[in-house]
Every structure is written in structure tokens, then in C-alpha cells.
Amino acid sequence: MAAITCAMLAAPTAAKDSLGVFSDWGAFRDASVPRCYAIAMPAPSRLQRDFEPFATIGTWPRRNLRGQVHFRLSRQVRDGAAITLSVGGKSFRLTGGGGDAWAGDRTMDAAIVAAMRSASRMVIRATDTRGRRFSNTYSLAGAATAMDAATLACARR
């Protein structure tokens, strides 16, 4: 249910087709773009949040993109601060700014998605504009199935 709520926050005016909720992840198709994506919210936190955080793994058929990783962070990131993702013992330095982070290129996207398939959780860490470290932790239960559902939904188009 949290994934559905998060997906609606991500683009409230666009029509989306639910492809299913798989444990902690949901999968959606947005035919108007077109795009398909798996999405999840991080573990709840009582710490300050500037944004409602989420993670997505998207497929954009018209752009020939598949498995693109995107994070909406819980806080505004300090300019020049490192944004690091840890998944199953592997660490990735992401690019981004403001409240968003992405993999640096398609090779990194693929490596992150592969690591997500065999791990139980992932943690993204950064430093906010006040110099405070923060993190968002995601369960990966259902992530592989949601990613597959999203990829297949856009492959049929």
C-alpha cells in the first residue's frame, strides 16, 4: 500500500495502471509517457524530512532506457556532497543534487539492479544542506518481481 501512495505522490496528475504490489514494492505503467517502473518507499523515520522519499527503477521505451535507477531523497543534499548507495555489500557513488540521485551511467544502473536482485536491503546516504548526515533504508522484498513486471509491461508496447 505504501508503494501505491508513493507512486501517486510522484506524479499526481498522470494516469497510471497498477501492475501489482509485490511485498514492499509496487509496479506501474504510465501509458501517457510511456514508462513503466517499480517503486518503493524507505523504512519510516521520525527524523526531519524535506521531501517524501522513494526509489524507482524505470523503463522508458521511447528513450531506449531500461532499469534506470532514481532516488528521491528525504532531504536536500549539500552542493558537492557525496551520495552513496550500499546494496548487498557493494557501494555505488551516485550523481545528483537537490533532492534527487541517479546512477552515473547505464553500466552503473545495471550493476545496481543486479545487486538489488540478490540483497535484502539497500541504504542511500548523503549530507544535507546543514551538514548533517542522513540515510534512507529500503527493503528489497518484492523488488525483483516488481522490476520484472515493469520491464515486461513496457516490452509489450
DRENTORKOL-3810 file (N, C-alpha, C; in nm, 4 decimals):
REM DRENTORKOL-3810
@n.u->0.0811; n.v->-0.1184; n.w->0.0000; ca.u->0.0000; ca.v->0.0000; ca.w->0.0000; c.u->0.0866; c.v->0.1264; c.w->0.0000
@n.u->0.1984; n.v->0.1240; n.w->0.0691; ca.u->0.2874; ca.v->0.2397; ca.w->0.0729; c.u->0.3417; c.v->0.2700; c.w->-0.0654
@n.u->0.3711; n.v->0.1667; n.w->-0.1440; ca.u->0.4224; ca.v->0.1879; ca.w->-0.2788; c.u->0.3182; c.v->0.2565; c.w->-0.3658
@n.u->0.1939; n.v->0.2206; n.w->-0.3502; ca.u->0.0875; ca.v->0.2836; ca.w->-0.4277; c.u->0.0765; c.v->0.4307; c.w->-0.3921
@n.u->0.0772; n.v->0.4619; n.w->-0.2645; ca.u->0.0713; ca.v->0.6007; ca.w->-0.2201; c.u->0.1892; c.v->0.6791; c.w->-0.2742
@n.u->0.3065; n.v->0.6223; n.w->-0.2679; ca.u->0.4274; ca.v->0.6892; ca.w->-0.3151; c.u->0.4194; c.v->0.7153; c.w->-0.4651
@n.u->0.3698; n.v->0.6189; n.w->-0.5404; ca.u->0.3593; ca.v->0.6359; ca.w->-0.6846; c.u->0.2652; c.v->0.7498; c.w->-0.7189
@n.u->0.1600; n.v->0.7623; n.w->-0.6451; ca.u->0.0658; ca.v->0.8702; ca.w->-0.6713; c.u->0.1258; c.v->1.0059; c.w->-0.6353
@n.u->0.2114; n.v->1.0119; n.w->-0.5342; ca.u->0.2789; ca.v->1.1369; ca.w->-0.4994; c.u->0.3788; c.v->1.1762; c.w->-0.6071
@n.u->0.4380; n.v->1.0778; n.w->-0.6717; ca.u->0.5415; ca.v->1.1050; ca.w->-0.7707; c.u->0.4874; c.v->1.1815; c.w->-0.8910
@n.u->0.3658; n.v->1.1564; n.w->-0.9311; ca.u->0.3055; ca.v->1.2259; ca.w->-1.0450; c.u->0.1543; c.v->1.2239; c.w->-1.0288
@n.u->0.1003; n.v->1.3098; n.w->-0.9432; ca.u->-0.0401; ca.v->1.3011; ca.w->-0.9072; c.u->-0.1386; c.v->1.3247; c.w->-1.0203
@n.u->-0.1021; n.v->1.3943; n.w->-1.1265; ca.u->-0.1997; ca.v->1.4238; ca.w->-1.2307; c.u->-0.1992; c.v->1.3229; c.w->-1.3446
@n.u->-0.1025; n.v->1.2351; n.w->-1.3512; ca.u->-0.0931; ca.v->1.1401; ca.w->-1.4610; c.u->-0.1681; c.v->1.0113; c.w->-1.4290
@n.u->-0.2301; n.v->0.9544; n.w->-1.5311; ca.u->-0.2998; ca.v->0.8272; ca.w->-1.5133; c.u->-0.1977; c.v->0.7145; c.w->-1.5133
@n.u->-0.2134; n.v->0.6228; n.w->-1.4200; ca.u->-0.1217; ca.v->0.5101; ca.w->-1.4093; c.u->-0.2007; c.v->0.3813; c.w->-1.3991
@n.u->-0.1433; n.v->0.2756; n.w->-1.4542; ca.u->-0.2018; ca.v->0.1429; ca.w->-1.4423; c.u->-0.1201; c.v->0.0654; c.w->-1.3406
@n.u->-0.1851; n.v->0.0143; n.w->-1.2382; ca.u->-0.1161; ca.v->-0.0676; ca.w->-1.1393; c.u->-0.0891; c.v->-0.2052; c.w->-1.1988
@n.u->0.0346; n.v->-0.2474; n.w->-1.1892; ca.u->0.0734; ca.v->-0.3809; ca.w->-1.2355; c.u->0.0815; c.v->-0.4781; c.w->-1.1194
@n.u->0.0737; n.v->-0.4270; n.w->-0.9971; ca.u->0.0743; ca.v->-0.5122; ca.w->-0.8792; c.u->0.1614; c.v->-0.4574; c.w->-0.7690
@n.u->0.1358; n.v->-0.5072; n.w->-0.6497; ca.u->0.2181; ca.v->-0.4768; ca.w->-0.5334; c.u->0.2822; c.v->-0.6080; c.w->-0.4913
@n.u->0.4142; n.v->-0.6072; n.w->-0.4790; ca.u->0.4929; ca.v->-0.7271; ca.w->-0.4510; c.u->0.5734; c.v->-0.7008; c.w->-0.3247
@n.u->0.5232; n.v->-0.7481; n.w->-0.2118; ca.u->0.5843; ca.v->-0.7213; ca.w->-0.0811; c.u->0.5975; c.v->-0.5707; c.w->-0.0604
@n.u->0.7212; n.v->-0.5189; n.w->-0.0578; ca.u->0.7430; ca.v->-0.3773; ca.w->-0.0282; c.u->0.7543; c.v->-0.2887; c.w->-0.1522
@n.u->0.7357; n.v->-0.3467; n.w->-0.2703; ca.u->0.7499; ca.v->-0.2733; ca.w->-0.3955; c.u->0.6221; c.v->-0.2820; c.w->-0.4779
@n.u->0.5937; n.v->-0.1760; n.w->-0.5519; ca.u->0.4820; ca.v->-0.1737; ca.w->-0.6456; c.u->0.5363; c.v->-0.1569; c.w->-0.7864
@n.u->0.4533; n.v->-0.1931; n.w->-0.8845; ca.u->0.4907; ca.v->-0.1760; ca.w->-1.0251; c.u->0.3760; c.v->-0.1053; c.w->-1.0965
@n.u->0.4107; n.v->-0.0104; n.w->-1.1831; ca.u->0.3121; ca.v->0.0714; ca.w->-1.2520; c.u->0.3514; c.v->0.0946; c.w->-1.3965
@n.u->0.2486; n.v->0.1217; n.w->-1.4782; ca.u->0.2693; ca.v->0.1620; ca.w->-1.6170; c.u->0.1994; c.v->0.2965; c.w->-1.6345
@n.u->0.2692; n.v->0.3895; n.w->-1.6940; ca.u->0.2140; ca.v->0.5206; ca.w->-1.7261; c.u->0.2159; c.v->0.5316; c.w->-1.8785
@n.u->0.1050; n.v->0.4954; n.w->-1.9425; ca.u->0.0976; ca.v->0.4881; ca.w->-2.0881; c.u->0.1103; c.v->0.6245; c.w->-2.1548
@n.u->0.0813; n.v->0.7320; n.w->-2.0843; ca.u->0.0872; ca.v->0.8648; ca.w->-2.1449; c.u->0.2296; c.v->0.9087; c.w->-2.1765
@n.u->0.3305; n.v->0.8513; n.w->-2.1102; ca.u->0.4679; ca.v->0.8966; ca.w->-2.1304; c.u->0.5351; c.v->0.8288; c.w->-2.2502
@n.u->0.5406; n.v->0.7050; n.w->-2.2760; ca.u->0.5167; ca.v->0.5895; ca.w->-2.1900; c.u->0.6392; c.v->0.5565; c.w->-2.1040
@n.u->0.6087; n.v->0.4975; n.w->-1.9887; ca.u->0.7125; ca.v->0.4498; ca.w->-1.8978; c.u->0.6498; c.v->0.3451; c.w->-1.8064
@n.u->0.7330; n.v->0.2601; n.w->-1.7535; ca.u->0.6923; ca.v->0.1595; ca.w->-1.6556; c.u->0.7976; c.v->0.1618; c.w->-1.5460
@n.u->0.7554; n.v->0.1373; n.w->-1.4220; ca.u->0.8533; ca.v->0.1463; ca.w->-1.3147; c.u->0.8127; c.v->0.0657; c.w->-1.1926
@n.u->0.9147; n.v->0.0245; n.w->-1.1189; ca.u->0.8990; ca.v->-0.0349; ca.w->-0.9866; c.u->0.9297; c.v->0.0768; c.w->-0.8879
@n.u->0.8561; n.v->0.0797; n.w->-0.7766; ca.u->0.8714; ca.v->0.1907; ca.w->-0.6825; c.u->0.8529; c.v->0.1420; c.w->-0.5397
@n.u->0.9256; n.v->0.2055; n.w->-0.4472; ca.u->0.9121; ca.v->0.1723; ca.w->-0.3045; c.u->0.9439; c.v->0.2952; c.w->-0.2208
@n.u->0.8923; n.v->0.2939; n.w->-0.1002; ca.u->0.9246; ca.v->0.3964; ca.w->-0.0015; c.u->1.0234; c.v->0.3360; c.w->0.0981
@n.u->1.1078; n.v->0.4202; n.w->0.1582; ca.u->1.2029; ca.v->0.3668; ca.w->0.2571; c.u->1.1321; c.v->0.3357; c.w->0.3883
@n.u->1.2082; n.v->0.2757; n.w->0.4778; ca.u->1.1566; ca.v->0.2488; ca.w->0.6122; c.u->1.1144; c.v->0.3808; c.w->0.6767
@n.u->1.0097; n.v->0.3783; n.w->0.7565; ca.u->0.9654; ca.v->0.5013; ca.w->0.8236; c.u->1.0751; c.v->0.5583; c.w->0.9125
@n.u->1.0702; n.v->0.6903; n.w->0.9291; ca.u->1.1679; ca.v->0.7582; ca.w->1.0126; c.u->1.1003; c.v->0.8753; c.w->1.0824
@n.u->1.1449; n.v->0.9025; n.w->1.2040; ca.u->1.0946; ca.v->1.0185; ca.w->1.2772; c.u->1.1851; c.v->1.1398; c.w->1.2587
@n.u->1.2926; n.v->1.1205; n.w->1.1840; ca.u->1.3852; ca.v->1.2301; ca.w->1.1595; c.u->1.3257; c.v->1.3281; c.w->1.0589
@n.u->1.3800; n.v->1.4485; n.w->1.0580; ca.u->1.3325; ca.v->1.5526; ca.w->0.9683; c.u->1.3413; c.v->1.5077; c.w->0.8227
@n.u->1.2390; n.v->1.5408; n.w->0.7441; ca.u->1.2384; ca.v->1.5138; ca.w->0.6006; c.u->1.1962; c.v->1.6400; c.w->0.5270
@n.u->1.2719; n.v->1.6743; n.w->0.4231; ca.u->1.2359; ca.v->1.7862; ca.w->0.3364; c.u->1.1419; c.v->1.7407; c.w->0.2261
@n.u->1.1523; n.v->1.6122; n.w->0.1893; ca.u->1.0762; ca.v->1.5537; ca.w->0.0799; c.u->1.0227; c.v->1.4180; c.w->0.1231
@n.u->0.9234; n.v->1.3679; n.w->0.0503; ca.u->0.8739; ca.v->1.2314; ca.w->0.0703; c.u->0.9614; c.v->1.1408; c.w->-0.0165
@n.u->1.0518; n.v->1.0636; n.w->0.0446; ca.u->1.1486; ca.v->0.9863; ca.w->-0.0340; c.u->1.0886; c.v->0.8614; c.w->-0.0982
@n.u->1.1495; n.v->0.8205; n.w->-0.2107; ca.u->1.1136; ca.v->0.6956; ca.w->-0.2768; c.u->1.2276; c.v->0.6539; c.w->-0.3686
@n.u->1.2241; n.v->0.5280; n.w->-0.4088; ca.u->1.3192; ca.v->0.4741; ca.w->-0.5058; c.u->1.2398; c.v->0.4203; c.w->-0.6234
@n.u->1.2880; n.v->0.4436; n.w->-0.7452; ca.u->1.2236; ca.v->0.3870; ca.w->-0.8634; c.u->1.3281; c.v->0.3239; c.w->-0.9541
@n.u->1.2838; n.v->0.2214; n.w->-1.0235; ca.u->1.3618; ca.v->0.1581; ca.w->-1.1296; c.u->1.2722; c.v->0.1648; c.w->-1.2516
@n.u->1.3103; n.v->0.2469; n.w->-1.3498; ca.u->1.2201; ca.v->0.2767; ca.w->-1.4608; c.u->1.2653; c.v->0.2251; c.w->-1.5955
@n.u->1.1646; n.v->0.2053; n.w->-1.6812; ca.u->1.1853; ca.v->0.1696; ca.w->-1.8213; c.u->1.1150; c.v->0.2760; c.w->-1.9054
@n.u->1.1868; n.v->0.3321; n.w->-1.9999; ca.u->1.1371; ca.v->0.4367; ca.w->-2.0890; c.u->1.1558; c.v->0.3881; c.w->-2.2323
@n.u->1.0586; n.v->0.3191; n.w->-2.2913; ca.u->1.0780; ca.v->0.2577; ca.w->-2.4236; c.u->1.1175; c.v->0.3553; c.w->-2.5342
@n.u->1.0592; n.v->0.4738; n.w->-2.5389; ca.u->1.0917; ca.v->0.5703; ca.w->-2.6450; c.u->1.2336; c.v->0.6240; c.w->-2.6324
@n.u->1.2889; n.v->0.6203; n.w->-2.5134; ca.u->1.4262; ca.v->0.6669; ca.w->-2.4914; c.u->1.5259; c.v->0.5515; c.w->-2.4939
@n.u->1.4747; n.v->0.4309; n.w->-2.5143; ca.u->1.5568; ca.v->0.3100; ca.w->-2.5137; c.u->1.6323; c.v->0.2943; c.w->-2.3814
@n.u->1.5645; n.v->0.3272; n.w->-2.2712; ca.u->1.6216; ca.v->0.3127; ca.w->-2.1374; c.u->1.5481; c.v->0.2033; c.w->-2.0624
@n.u->1.6248; n.v->0.1195; n.w->-1.9972; ca.u->1.5678; ca.v->0.0105; ca.w->-1.9181; c.u->1.6471; c.v->-0.0014; c.w->-1.7891
@n.u->1.5760; n.v->-0.0148; n.w->-1.6771; ca.u->1.6448; ca.v->-0.0323; ca.w->-1.5494; c.u->1.7114; c.v->0.0937; c.w->-1.4991
@n.u->1.6544; n.v->0.2109; n.w->-1.5276; ca.u->1.7135; ca.v->0.3366; ca.w->-1.4812; c.u->1.6789; c.v->0.3591; c.w->-1.3346
@n.u->1.7805; n.v->0.3789; n.w->-1.2526; ca.u->1.7670; ca.v->0.3950; ca.w->-1.1080; c.u->1.7508; c.v->0.5432; c.w->-1.0738
@n.u->1.6522; n.v->0.5732; n.w->-0.9896; ca.u->1.6306; ca.v->0.7116; ca.w->-0.9430; c.u->1.5873; c.v->0.7078; c.w->-0.7967
@n.u->1.6412; n.v->0.7993; n.w->-0.7181; ca.u->1.6014; ca.v->0.8144; ca.w->-0.5781; c.u->1.5539; c.v->0.9563; c.w->-0.5543
@n.u->1.4418; n.v->0.9689; n.w->-0.4877; ca.u->1.4002; ca.v->1.0967; ca.w->-0.4296; c.u->1.4446; c.v->1.0850; c.w->-0.2851
@n.u->1.5364; n.v->1.1711; n.w->-0.2449; ca.u->1.5944; ca.v->1.1653; ca.w->-0.1111; c.u->1.5040; c.v->1.2332; c.w->-0.0098
@n.u->1.5252; n.v->1.2043; n.w->0.1167; ca.u->1.4413; ca.v->1.2625; ca.w->0.2209; c.u->1.4817; c.v->1.4055; c.w->0.2563
@n.u->1.6016; n.v->1.4453; n.w->0.2177; ca.u->1.6484; ca.v->1.5801; ca.w->0.2480; c.u->1.7187; c.v->1.6419; c.w->0.1281
@n.u->1.7282; n.v->1.7729; n.w->0.1319; ca.u->1.8027; ca.v->1.8482; ca.w->0.0313; c.u->1.9514; c.v->1.8200; c.w->0.0526
@n.u->2.0205; n.v->1.7828; n.w->-0.0536; ca.u->2.1623; ca.v->1.7469; ca.w->-0.0445; c.u->2.2499; c.v->1.8709; c.w->-0.0579
@n.u->2.3522; n.v->1.8766; n.w->0.0250; ca.u->2.4509; ca.v->1.9852; ca.w->0.0182; c.u->2.5208; c.v->1.9796; c.w->-0.1176
@n.u->2.5433; n.v->2.0948; n.w->-0.1767; ca.u->2.6148; ca.v->2.1008; ca.w->-0.3051; c.u->2.7502; c.v->2.0326; c.w->-0.2927
@n.u->2.7787; n.v->1.9434; n.w->-0.3859; ca.u->2.9065; ca.v->1.8736; ca.w->-0.3885; c.u->2.9186; c.v->1.7564; c.w->-0.2936
@n.u->2.8157; n.v->1.7298; n.w->-0.2131; ca.u->2.8225; ca.v->1.6190; ca.w->-0.1171; c.u->2.8148; c.v->1.4848; c.w->-0.1892
@n.u->2.8850; n.v->1.3868; n.w->-0.1360; ca.u->2.8793; ca.v->1.2512; ca.w->-0.1901; c.u->2.7432; c.v->1.1897; c.w->-0.1582
@n.u->2.6887; n.v->1.1175; n.w->-0.2559; ca.u->2.5652; ca.v->1.0409; ca.w->-0.2377; c.u->2.6035; c.v->0.8957; c.w->-0.2636
@n.u->2.5921; n.v->0.8116; n.w->-0.1612; ca.u->2.6398; ca.v->0.6737; ca.w->-0.1706; c.u->2.5259; c.v->0.5754; c.w->-0.1474
@n.u->2.5176; n.v->0.4756; n.w->-0.2332; ca.u->2.4196; ca.v->0.3682; ca.w->-0.2203; c.u->2.4934; c.v->0.2397; c.w->-0.1852
@n.u->2.4479; n.v->0.1704; n.w->-0.0807; ca.u->2.5040; ca.v->0.0401; ca.w->-0.0423; c.u->2.3966; c.v->-0.0655; c.w->-0.0650
@n.u->2.4326; n.v->-0.1676; n.w->-0.1431; ca.u->2.3399; ca.v->-0.2770; ca.w->-0.1737; c.u->2.4165; c.v->-0.4077; c.w->-0.1653
@n.u->2.3782; n.v->-0.4935; n.w->-0.0722; ca.u->2.4385; ca.v->-0.6260; ca.w->-0.0645; c.u->2.5900; c.v->-0.6266; c.w->-0.0598
@n.u->2.6507; n.v->-0.5398; n.w->0.0177; ca.u->2.7956; ca.v->-0.5367; ca.w->0.0300; c.u->2.8660; c.v->-0.4584; c.w->-0.0795
@n.u->2.7923; n.v->-0.4051; n.w->-0.1762; ca.u->2.8513; ca.v->-0.3239; ca.w->-0.2822; c.u->2.8145; c.v->-0.1785; c.w->-0.2587
@n.u->2.9048; n.v->-0.0904; n.w->-0.2962; ca.u->2.8836; ca.v->0.0522; ca.w->-0.2766; c.u->2.8907; c.v->0.1236; c.w->-0.4115
@n.u->2.7994; n.v->0.2178; n.w->-0.4321; ca.u->2.7923; ca.v->0.2930; ca.w->-0.5570; c.u->2.7883; c.v->0.4417; c.w->-0.5250
@n.u->2.8709; n.v->0.5207; n.w->-0.5925; ca.u->2.8673; ca.v->0.6665; ca.w->-0.5765; c.u->2.7713; c.v->0.7210; c.w->-0.6819
@n.u->2.6604; n.v->0.7770; n.w->-0.6362; ca.u->2.5578; ca.v->0.8279; ca.w->-0.7258; c.u->2.5831; c.v->0.9737; c.w->-0.7607
@n.u->2.5135; n.v->1.0196; n.w->-0.8620; ca.u->2.5180; ca.v->1.1596; ca.w->-0.9011; c.u->2.3828; c.v->1.2211; c.w->-0.8678
@n.u->2.3782; n.v->1.3512; n.w->-0.8578; ca.u->2.2502; ca.v->1.4148; ca.w->-0.8297; c.u->2.2681; c.v->1.5450; c.w->-0.7574
@n.u->2.1581; n.v->1.5936; n.w->-0.7059; ca.u->2.1594; ca.v->1.7179; ca.w->-0.6324; c.u->2.0190; c.v->1.7553; c.w->-0.5933
@n.u->2.0072; n.v->1.8590; n.w->-0.5131; ca.u->1.8745; ca.v->1.8949; ca.w->-0.4635; c.u->1.8229; c.v->1.7808; c.w->-0.3795
@n.u->1.7157; n.v->1.7204; n.w->-0.4221; ca.u->1.6594; ca.v->1.6067; ca.w->-0.3504; c.u->1.6603; c.v->1.4789; c.w->-0.4307
@n.u->1.7393; n.v->1.4725; n.w->-0.5391; ca.u->1.7373; ca.v->1.3561; ca.w->-0.6284; c.u->1.8762; c.v->1.2972; c.w->-0.6495
@n.u->1.8779; n.v->1.1669; n.w->-0.6790; ca.u->2.0038; ca.v->1.0981; ca.w->-0.7078; c.u->1.9799; c.v->0.9909; c.w->-0.8136
@n.u->2.0812; n.v->0.9695; n.w->-0.8986; ca.u->2.0761; ca.v->0.8705; ca.w->-1.0046; c.u->2.2099; c.v->0.7990; c.w->-1.0134
@n.u->2.2079; n.v->0.6869; n.w->-1.0843; ca.u->2.3333; ca.v->0.6205; ca.w->-1.1199; c.u->2.4047; c.v->0.7100; c.w->-1.2200
@n.u->2.5358; n.v->0.6993; n.w->-1.2260; ca.u->2.6135; ca.v->0.7838; ca.w->-1.3153; c.u->2.5987; c.v->0.7504; c.w->-1.4623
@n.u->2.5665; n.v->0.6246; n.w->-1.4931; ca.u->2.5524; ca.v->0.5827; ca.w->-1.6323; c.u->2.4759; c.v->0.4506; c.w->-1.6375
@n.u->2.4536; n.v->0.4011; n.w->-1.7577; ca.u->2.3759; ca.v->0.2774; ca.w->-1.7763; c.u->2.4461; c.v->0.1552; c.w->-1.7168
@n.u->2.5779; n.v->0.1553; n.w->-1.7194; ca.u->2.6526; ca.v->0.0438; ca.w->-1.6615; c.u->2.6284; c.v->0.0370; c.w->-1.5111
@n.u->2.6293; n.v->0.1524; n.w->-1.4461; ca.u->2.6029; ca.v->0.1555; ca.w->-1.3024; c.u->2.4573; c.v->0.1189; c.w->-1.2736
@n.u->2.3635; n.v->0.1661; n.w->-1.3569; ca.u->2.2234; ca.v->0.1249; ca.w->-1.3415; c.u->2.2137; c.v->-0.0279; c.w->-1.3385
@n.u->2.2758; n.v->-0.0917; n.w->-1.4362; ca.u->2.2697; ca.v->-0.2382; ca.w->-1.4464; c.u->2.3335; c.v->-0.3063; c.w->-1.3252
@n.u->2.4448; n.v->-0.2525; n.w->-1.2770; ca.u->2.5115; ca.v->-0.3105; ca.w->-1.1602; c.u->2.4248; c.v->-0.2963; c.w->-1.0349
@n.u->2.3586; n.v->-0.1822; n.w->-1.0189; ca.u->2.2711; ca.v->-0.1620; ca.w->-0.9028; c.u->2.1528; c.v->-0.2575; c.w->-0.9090
@n.u->2.0893; n.v->-0.2667; n.w->-1.0245; ca.u->1.9741; ca.v->-0.3569; ca.w->-1.0396; c.u->2.0161; c.v->-0.5012; c.w->-1.0114
@n.u->2.1314; n.v->-0.5426; n.w->-1.0609; ca.u->2.1795; ca.v->-0.6784; ca.w->-1.0349; c.u->2.2027; c.v->-0.6999; c.w->-0.8857
@n.u->2.2610; n.v->-0.6019; n.w->-0.8187; ca.u->2.2848; ca.v->-0.6145; ca.w->-0.6745; c.u->2.1525; c.v->-0.6193; c.w->-0.5981
@n.u->2.0543; n.v->-0.5426; n.w->-0.6419; ca.u->1.9232; ca.v->-0.5420; ca.w->-0.5755; c.u->1.8562; c.v->-0.6790; c.w->-0.5812
@n.u->1.8786; n.v->-0.7519; n.w->-0.6878; ca.u->1.8138; ca.v->-0.8825; ca.w->-0.7063; c.u->1.8600; c.v->-0.9861; c.w->-0.6037
@n.u->1.9779; n.v->-0.9671; n.w->-0.5463; ca.u->2.0291; ca.v->-1.0682; ca.w->-0.4535; c.u->2.0473; c.v->-1.0166; c.w->-0.3110
@n.u->2.0052; n.v->-0.8939; n.w->-0.2839; ca.u->2.0214; ca.v->-0.8373; ca.w->-0.1498; c.u->1.8858; c.v->-0.8259; c.w->-0.0809
@n.u->1.8890; n.v->-0.8042; n.w->0.0483; ca.u->1.7637; ca.v->-0.7908; ca.w->0.1238; c.u->1.7293; c.v->-0.6454; c.w->0.1552
@n.u->1.8296; n.v->-0.5570; n.w->0.1444; ca.u->1.8031; ca.v->-0.4154; ca.w->0.1690; c.u->1.9091; c.v->-0.3300; c.w->0.1018
@n.u->1.8762; n.v->-0.2019; n.w->0.0876; ca.u->1.9732; ca.v->-0.1056; ca.w->0.0359; c.u->1.9600; c.v->0.0224; c.w->0.1169
@n.u->2.0722; n.v->0.0936; n.w->0.1276; ca.u->2.0767; ca.v->0.2163; ca.w->0.2070; c.u->2.1448; c.v->0.3246; c.w->0.1237
@n.u->2.0796; n.v->0.4403; n.w->0.1144; ca.u->2.1390; ca.v->0.5552; ca.w->0.0465; c.u->2.1741; c.v->0.6584; c.w->0.1527
@n.u->2.2969; n.v->0.7142; n.w->0.1413; ca.u->2.3470; ca.v->0.8086; ca.w->0.2419; c.u->2.3990; c.v->0.9345; c.w->0.1731
@n.u->2.3791; n.v->1.0466; n.w->0.2413; ca.u->2.4293; ca.v->1.1748; ca.w->0.1899; c.u->2.4391; c.v->1.2735; c.w->0.3060
@n.u->2.4788; n.v->1.3951; n.w->0.2748; ca.u->2.4874; ca.v->1.5038; ca.w->0.3718; c.u->2.3918; c.v->1.6139; c.w->0.3272
@n.u->2.3113; n.v->1.6633; n.w->0.4212; ca.u->2.2137; ca.v->1.7666; ca.w->0.3851; c.u->2.2766; c.v->1.9054; c.w->0.3857
@n.u->2.1965; n.v->2.0054; n.w->0.3538; ca.u->2.2466; ca.v->2.1429; ca.w->0.3416; c.u->2.2956; c.v->2.2012; c.w->0.4734
@n.u->2.2573; n.v->2.1405; n.w->0.5858; ca.u->2.3053; ca.v->2.1851; ca.w->0.7171; c.u->2.4284; c.v->2.1077; c.w->0.7634
@n.u->2.4787; n.v->2.0182; n.w->0.6780; ca.u->2.5973; ca.v->1.9410; ca.w->0.7132; c.u->2.5679; c.v->1.8147; c.w->0.7921
@n.u->2.4415; n.v->1.7770; n.w->0.8029; ca.u->2.4046; ca.v->1.6562; ca.w->0.8782; c.u->2.3960; c.v->1.5364; c.w->0.7844
@n.u->2.4560; n.v->1.4264; n.w->0.8282; ca.u->2.4456; ca.v->1.3009; ca.w->0.7522; c.u->2.3049; c.v->1.2466; c.w->0.7694
@n.u->2.2528; n.v->1.1856; n.w->0.6622; ca.u->2.1222; ca.v->1.1199; ca.w->0.6703; c.u->2.1235; c.v->0.9977; c.w->0.5802
@n.u->2.0277; n.v->0.9103; n.w->0.6020; ca.u->2.0168; ca.v->0.7895; ca.w->0.5199; c.u->1.8703; c.v->0.7514; c.w->0.5035
@n.u->1.8433; n.v->0.6770; n.w->0.3972; ca.u->1.7131; ca.v->0.6168; ca.w->0.3719; c.u->1.7389; c.v->0.4692; c.w->0.3463
@n.u->1.6654; n.v->0.3827; n.w->0.4188; ca.u->1.6843; ca.v->0.2391; ca.w->0.4084; c.u->1.5621; c.v->0.1754; c.w->0.3423
@n.u->1.5875; n.v->0.0924; n.w->0.2426; ca.u->1.4813; ca.v->0.0265; ca.w->0.1664; c.u->1.4881; c.v->-0.1246; c.w->0.1814
@n.u->1.3744; n.v->-0.1847; n.w->0.2063; ca.u->1.3626; ca.v->-0.3294; ca.w->0.1974; c.u->1.3590; c.v->-0.3655; c.w->0.0493
@n.u->1.4231; n.v->-0.4737; n.w->0.0132; ca.u->1.4210; ca.v->-0.5187; ca.w->-0.1256; c.u->1.3277; c.v->-0.6379; c.w->-0.1467
@n.u->1.2451; n.v->-0.6688; n.w->-0.0457; ca.u->1.1454; ca.v->-0.7759; ca.w->-0.0609; c.u->1.0476; c.v->-0.7360; c.w->-0.1708
@n.u->1.0395; n.v->-0.8152; n.w->-0.2746; ca.u->0.9492; ca.v->-0.7896; ca.w->-0.3859; c.u->1.0083; c.v->-0.7039; c.w->-0.4962
@n.u->1.1281; n.v->-0.6498; n.w->-0.4765; ca.u->1.1877; ca.v->-0.5598; ca.w->-0.5762; c.u->1.2095; c.v->-0.6294; c.w->-0.7108
@n.u->1.2653; n.v->-0.7482; n.w->-0.7102; ca.u->1.2931; ca.v->-0.8184; ca.w->-0.8366; c.u->1.1647; c.v->-0.8439; c.w->-0.9145
@n.u->1.0606; n.v->-0.8878; n.w->-0.8456; ca.u->0.9332; ca.v->-0.9151; ca.w->-0.9131; c.u->0.8718; c.v->-0.7877; c.w->-0.9673
@n.u->0.8764; n.v->-0.6790; n.w->-0.8900; ca.u->0.8222; ca.v->-0.5511; ca.w->-0.9357; c.u->0.9007; c.v->-0.4982; c.w->-1.0559
@n.u->1.0330; n.v->-0.5098; n.w->-1.0522; ca.u->1.1150; ca.v->-0.4652; ca.w->-1.1656; c.u->1.0811; c.v->-0.5468; c.w->-1.2902
@n.u->1.0664; n.v->-0.6784; n.w->-1.2742; ca.u->1.0323; ca.v->-0.7640; ca.w->-1.3880; c.u->0.8948; c.v->-0.7294; c.w->-1.4442
@n.u->0.7978; n.v->-0.7058; n.w->-1.3572; ca.u->0.6626; ca.v->-0.6698; ca.w->-1.4021; c.u->0.6659; c.v->-0.5395; c.w->-1.4822
@n.u->0.7417; n.v->-0.4417; n.w->-1.4349; ca.u->0.7516; ca.v->-0.3134; ca.w->-1.5043; c.u->0.8214; c.v->-0.3290; c.w->-1.6395
@n.u->0.9284; n.v->-0.4057; n.w->-1.6428; ca.u->1.0014; ca.v->-0.4269; ca.w->-1.7680; c.u->0.9135; c.v->-0.4969; c.w->-1.8704
@n.u->0.8418; n.v->-0.6006; n.w->-1.8277; ca.u->0.7537; ca.v->-0.6737; ca.w->-1.9194; c.u->0.6382; c.v->-0.5876; c.w->-1.9696
@n.u->0.5834; n.v->-0.5047; n.w->-1.8837; ca.u->0.4702; ca.v->-0.4189; ca.w->-1.9230; c.u->0.5100; c.v->-0.3226; c.w->-2.0343
@n.u->0.6300; n.v->-0.2688; n.w->-2.0290; ca.u->0.6735; ca.v->-0.1773; ca.w->-2.1340; c.u->0.7265; c.v->-0.2522; c.w->-2.2569
@n.u->0.7670; n.v->-0.3756; n.w->-2.2407; ca.u->0.8149; ca.v->-0.4546; ca.w->-2.3554; c.u->0.6996; c.v->-0.4895; c.w->-2.4493
@n.u->0.5792; n.v->-0.4970; n.w->-2.3947; ca.u->0.4603; ca.v->-0.5322; ca.w->-2.4754; c.u->0.4112; c.v->-0.4149; c.w->-2.5575
@n.u->0.4600; n.v->-0.2964; n.w->-2.5349; ca.u->0.4098; ca.v->-0.1759; ca.w->-2.6030; c.u->0.4724; c.v->-0.1593; c.w->-2.7391
END
